[in-house]
Amino acid sequence: MKTLCRSSIATGYLVVTMLGVSLCAREALAAQAGVSMSPGRPAVRMLVTDPGPIGINTTTALFSQVAIGGGYKTVFTLLNTGGTDLSGILILTAGNGSPMHVTFTDPPAAPATGSSVDIGPIRSGGTKFITASPVNPGDATVTGWARVESSGGTVGGVGTFELTQAGKLTTIAGVLAGGTTNVATVPIDNNEALNRFTGYAIANPSSQNINVKIVVVDVNGSTVHTLNLPQLNPLGPGQQIARFLHQDLSSLLTFQGSMVLIGQAGSQFSVVALVVDQGLITAVPVIPSKAPGIN
């Protein structure tokens, strides 16, 4: 995201299975309830549970926005709410799809430089804190996205963006890890006079190009603009974009309503939205649905 000329924030960056069962559904439900489906056979009681990701690592959590450098660092808080230990890796990718090289701090281990770091094992009920900082203190801000690839357990997480200027923490915001979606609705309450602007970050975690359309909707539910940005059409494999909405259309410097992100041809993407209000960053909800009349 480019520096915002009308905002007081100097950098202008946006900082956001079920185990297959070989019984037919009817028999499985009957067995779970202790009912025999065959006369003369004893009832069998069984409990079917979700053991979480199994075997080799799969992508289990996505962070649509990571900001490192220029005073920014990102702290990843990873929790295992599953019944077994969780192991895997945290991988950072720059907006252009290349590896994002940072310094990872994960006490008591020594700091390590790279684009990925081992996160396990995280015990059942346990928590892991990993800080991603610039390799060199004077490095400029780089933005991108992150993913967790893990096996075992159930991972949840928060990415917390912190901006420090002149040795003082000036803003902080935390965004929950999520998955992918085909549509997302974001509330918009931009006000140029109050220096309040909404931004978004979209990541493409897939190995193929995706296309994403933006529909701007007023408070009455009417479409006022449809945007097919070149930055999002296509958004290449592993790439990410972070922008303020009014950078796409200057007439939205002051606007109330919503923006609807729609993946074309069923495209899936990861998204986070943030509001910069007089230099302070706040996460805002992204609703993974849209009104049926908005297309």
WOPESUL-V413102 format. One record per residue. PHI is phi in whole degrees, 0 to 359 (none if undefined). OMEGA is omega in degrees with one decimal (999 if undefined). NEAR is the number of other C-alpha atoms within 10 Angstrom. Layout:
BEGIN
phi:PHI omega:OMEGA near:NEAR
phi:PHI omega:OMEGA near:NEAR
END
This chain:
BEGIN
phi:none omega:-176.5 near:20
phi:277 omega:178.8 near:12
phi:301 omega:-175.6 near:12
phi:266 omega:-173.6 near:17
phi:289 omega:-176.6 near:10
phi:259 omega:-177.9 near:13
phi:247 omega:179.8 near:18
phi:282 omega:179.2 near:15
phi:282 omega:-169.3 near:19
phi:294 omega:-173.4 near:12
phi:278 omega:178.9 near:19
phi:71 omega:-179.3 near:19
phi:264 omega:172.7 near:25
phi:275 omega:179.0 near:28
phi:249 omega:999 near:36
phi:none omega:999 near:31
phi:none omega:179.9 near:8
phi:267 omega:177.4 near:11
phi:296 omega:179.3 near:12
phi:295 omega:179.8 near:8
phi:243 omega:-171.8 near:9
phi:276 omega:173.1 near:7
phi:269 omega:173.2 near:10
phi:290 omega:-172.8 near:8
phi:303 omega:-176.1 near:10
phi:295 omega:-178.7 near:10
phi:290 omega:-179.8 near:14
phi:296 omega:179.8 near:20
phi:295 omega:179.6 near:16
phi:294 omega:178.8 near:16
phi:296 omega:179.3 near:19
phi:298 omega:-179.3 near:16
phi:273 omega:178.6 near:14
phi:80 omega:-178.7 near:15
phi:250 omega:177.9 near:16
phi:278 omega:178.6 near:16
phi:272 omega:-178.9 near:15
phi:240 omega:-179.9 near:9
phi:302 omega:175.9 near:7
phi:87 omega:179.4 near:7
phi:264 omega:-179.2 near:9
phi:291 omega:177.0 near:11
phi:292 omega:179.0 near:16
phi:242 omega:177.4 near:14
phi:263 omega:179.5 near:14
phi:215 omega:178.7 near:13
phi:236 omega:178.2 near:10
phi:263 omega:-178.2 near:13
phi:236 omega:176.3 near:8
phi:266 omega:-177.1 near:11
phi:276 omega:-177.6 near:15
phi:83 omega:-178.8 near:20
phi:303 omega:-174.6 near:21
phi:237 omega:173.0 near:14
phi:77 omega:-175.8 near:9
phi:294 omega:-176.8 near:10
phi:298 omega:171.8 near:15
phi:232 omega:178.1 near:14
phi:291 omega:-174.0 near:16
phi:240 omega:178.0 near:19
phi:203 omega:179.7 near:23
phi:234 omega:173.6 near:26
phi:240 omega:-171.0 near:27
phi:287 omega:-177.9 near:33
phi:219 omega:174.0 near:33
phi:230 omega:177.8 near:29
phi:233 omega:-178.8 near:26
phi:227 omega:176.6 near:26
phi:91 omega:-177.5 near:22
phi:62 omega:-177.3 near:19
phi:98 omega:-179.4 near:23
phi:268 omega:164.2 near:27
phi:218 omega:179.8 near:24
phi:236 omega:178.4 near:26
phi:255 omega:177.8 near:19
phi:261 omega:174.8 near:24
phi:251 omega:-175.7 near:18
phi:246 omega:-177.8 near:22
phi:236 omega:176.1 near:21
phi:249 omega:179.5 near:23
phi:261 omega:178.3 near:18
phi:274 omega:-176.7 near:19
phi:268 omega:178.7 near:14
phi:233 omega:177.8 near:18
phi:298 omega:179.4 near:18
phi:243 omega:175.0 near:25
phi:227 omega:-179.8 near:20
phi:162 omega:-178.2 near:21
phi:223 omega:172.5 near:17
phi:255 omega:-174.2 near:21
phi:239 omega:178.8 near:19
phi:251 omega:-178.9 near:26
phi:229 omega:178.5 near:24
phi:287 omega:-176.4 near:22
phi:300 omega:179.9 near:25
phi:274 omega:177.7 near:16
phi:92 omega:179.1 near:18
phi:271 omega:177.8 near:13
phi:300 omega:176.9 near:16
phi:263 omega:-177.3 near:22
phi:271 omega:-177.5 near:20
phi:220 omega:170.0 near:22
phi:257 omega:177.9 near:20
phi:267 omega:174.6 near:23
phi:240 omega:-176.6 near:18
phi:217 omega:-177.2 near:17
phi:305 omega:6.6 near:11
phi:273 omega:179.6 near:6
phi:293 omega:178.1 near:8
phi:290 omega:177.1 near:8
phi:304 omega:-178.9 near:12
phi:225 omega:-179.4 near:15
phi:254 omega:179.0 near:15
phi:165 omega:178.6 near:15
phi:253 omega:177.8 near:19
phi:213 omega:-179.3 near:21
phi:211 omega:177.3 near:20
phi:291 omega:-178.7 near:14
phi:250 omega:-172.2 near:19
phi:245 omega:-3.1 near:15
phi:277 omega:168.6 near:18
phi:255 omega:-177.2 near:22
phi:295 omega:175.5 near:19
phi:305 omega:-176.7 near:18
phi:84 omega:-175.1 near:15
phi:272 omega:-177.2 near:14
phi:223 omega:177.5 near:16
phi:232 omega:178.1 near:17
phi:245 omega:-179.5 near:15
phi:231 omega:179.4 near:18
phi:256 omega:176.1 near:18
phi:252 omega:-177.4 near:28
phi:235 omega:177.8 near:22
phi:295 omega:178.5 near:24
phi:298 omega:177.1 near:16
phi:240 omega:-175.9 near:10
phi:306 omega:-176.9 near:10
phi:269 omega:-178.6 near:10
phi:297 omega:177.7 near:14
phi:289 omega:-179.5 near:14
phi:294 omega:173.2 near:16
phi:235 omega:178.9 near:19
phi:245 omega:179.8 near:26
phi:182 omega:-177.1 near:29
phi:215 omega:-176.5 near:29
phi:219 omega:175.7 near:24
phi:219 omega:172.6 near:21
phi:252 omega:171.4 near:27
phi:248 omega:-171.5 near:20
phi:214 omega:172.5 near:27
phi:221 omega:-177.0 near:23
phi:75 omega:175.6 near:25
phi:60 omega:176.8 near:24
phi:222 omega:-174.0 near:23
phi:266 omega:169.8 near:24
phi:225 omega:-177.2 near:19
phi:192 omega:176.9 near:22
phi:225 omega:170.9 near:22
phi:256 omega:-176.6 near:25
phi:249 omega:-180.0 near:21
phi:267 omega:-179.6 near:24
phi:235 omega:176.8 near:20
phi:246 omega:178.4 near:23
phi:245 omega:178.4 near:15
phi:230 omega:-177.8 near:12
phi:54 omega:177.4 near:7
phi:76 omega:-177.7 near:8
phi:239 omega:175.6 near:9
phi:290 omega:-175.2 near:12
phi:255 omega:176.6 near:15
phi:201 omega:-178.7 near:17
phi:207 omega:178.1 near:18
phi:209 omega:179.6 near:18
phi:244 omega:-179.8 near:21
phi:232 omega:179.7 near:23
phi:291 omega:172.5 near:18
phi:294 omega:-179.3 near:24
phi:215 omega:177.0 near:18
phi:245 omega:177.9 near:16
phi:253 omega:179.5 near:19
phi:214 omega:175.8 near:18
phi:261 omega:176.8 near:17
phi:219 omega:176.6 near:24
phi:207 omega:176.5 near:22
phi:245 omega:-176.9 near:22
phi:236 omega:175.7 near:25
phi:290 omega:-178.9 near:18
phi:236 omega:174.9 near:24
phi:221 omega:-179.2 near:16
phi:282 omega:177.6 near:23
phi:211 omega:-177.1 near:16
phi:297 omega:-178.1 near:14
phi:296 omega:-179.8 near:9
phi:267 omega:179.2 near:11
phi:58 omega:-179.2 near:17
phi:236 omega:-174.1 near:21
phi:220 omega:179.1 near:27
phi:259 omega:177.2 near:28
phi:232 omega:-179.1 near:26
phi:216 omega:173.9 near:24
phi:229 omega:-179.3 near:27
phi:238 omega:178.3 near:26
phi:241 omega:176.2 near:31
phi:251 omega:-178.0 near:27
phi:279 omega:-175.9 near:26
phi:273 omega:179.7 near:15
phi:259 omega:-179.4 near:10
phi:228 omega:173.7 near:12
phi:299 omega:171.8 near:16
phi:231 omega:176.3 near:23
phi:235 omega:-177.1 near:22
phi:231 omega:177.6 near:27
phi:260 omega:175.6 near:18
phi:248 omega:175.4 near:22
phi:247 omega:179.4 near:20
phi:264 omega:-172.5 near:25
phi:237 omega:179.6 near:22
phi:278 omega:-174.6 near:15
phi:293 omega:179.0 near:12
phi:266 omega:178.2 near:7
phi:87 omega:-179.8 near:13
phi:266 omega:177.0 near:13
phi:288 omega:179.7 near:18
phi:248 omega:177.1 near:10
phi:210 omega:170.3 near:13
phi:235 omega:-173.9 near:14
phi:244 omega:172.3 near:14
phi:243 omega:-172.5 near:15
phi:286 omega:176.9 near:14
phi:298 omega:179.0 near:10
phi:292 omega:-177.6 near:13
phi:248 omega:-175.8 near:22
phi:221 omega:7.0 near:14
phi:261 omega:165.7 near:15
phi:255 omega:-170.5 near:22
phi:289 omega:179.3 near:21
phi:304 omega:177.7 near:16
phi:73 omega:-177.1 near:22
phi:268 omega:-178.3 near:24
phi:215 omega:175.9 near:27
phi:228 omega:178.0 near:23
phi:226 omega:-174.8 near:25
phi:212 omega:165.5 near:20
phi:271 omega:-176.5 near:24
phi:300 omega:-177.5 near:20
phi:288 omega:171.1 near:18
phi:291 omega:177.8 near:14
phi:280 omega:-179.1 near:13
phi:205 omega:-172.5 near:11
phi:295 omega:178.4 near:9
phi:293 omega:-180.0 near:10
phi:265 omega:175.4 near:20
phi:301 omega:172.3 near:21
phi:235 omega:-174.9 near:17
phi:194 omega:173.0 near:19
phi:237 omega:-179.7 near:16
phi:156 omega:-179.9 near:18
phi:206 omega:170.7 near:18
phi:238 omega:-178.9 near:23
phi:244 omega:178.2 near:26
phi:261 omega:-176.0 near:25
phi:232 omega:175.2 near:24
phi:285 omega:-176.9 near:19
phi:282 omega:179.7 near:14
phi:54 omega:177.2 near:10
phi:78 omega:-178.8 near:13
phi:301 omega:177.3 near:18
phi:255 omega:179.2 near:21
phi:213 omega:175.6 near:25
phi:249 omega:-173.9 near:23
phi:216 omega:171.7 near:29
phi:220 omega:178.3 near:26
phi:233 omega:-179.2 near:27
phi:221 omega:174.3 near:24
phi:246 omega:171.1 near:22
phi:259 omega:-176.6 near:24
phi:240 omega:-177.9 near:18
phi:52 omega:176.0 near:13
phi:89 omega:179.2 near:18
phi:261 omega:-176.3 near:15
phi:260 omega:177.4 near:26
phi:226 omega:174.6 near:19
phi:284 omega:177.1 near:20
phi:237 omega:-174.5 near:18
phi:291 omega:171.0 near:13
phi:250 omega:-175.6 near:17
phi:264 omega:-174.4 near:13
phi:280 omega:178.8 near:15
phi:197 omega:178.2 near:15
phi:209 omega:174.0 near:16
phi:292 omega:-174.8 near:9
phi:298 omega:-178.0 near:6
phi:276 omega:-178.3 near:8
phi:260 omega:-177.2 near:13
phi:218 omega:999 near:13
END
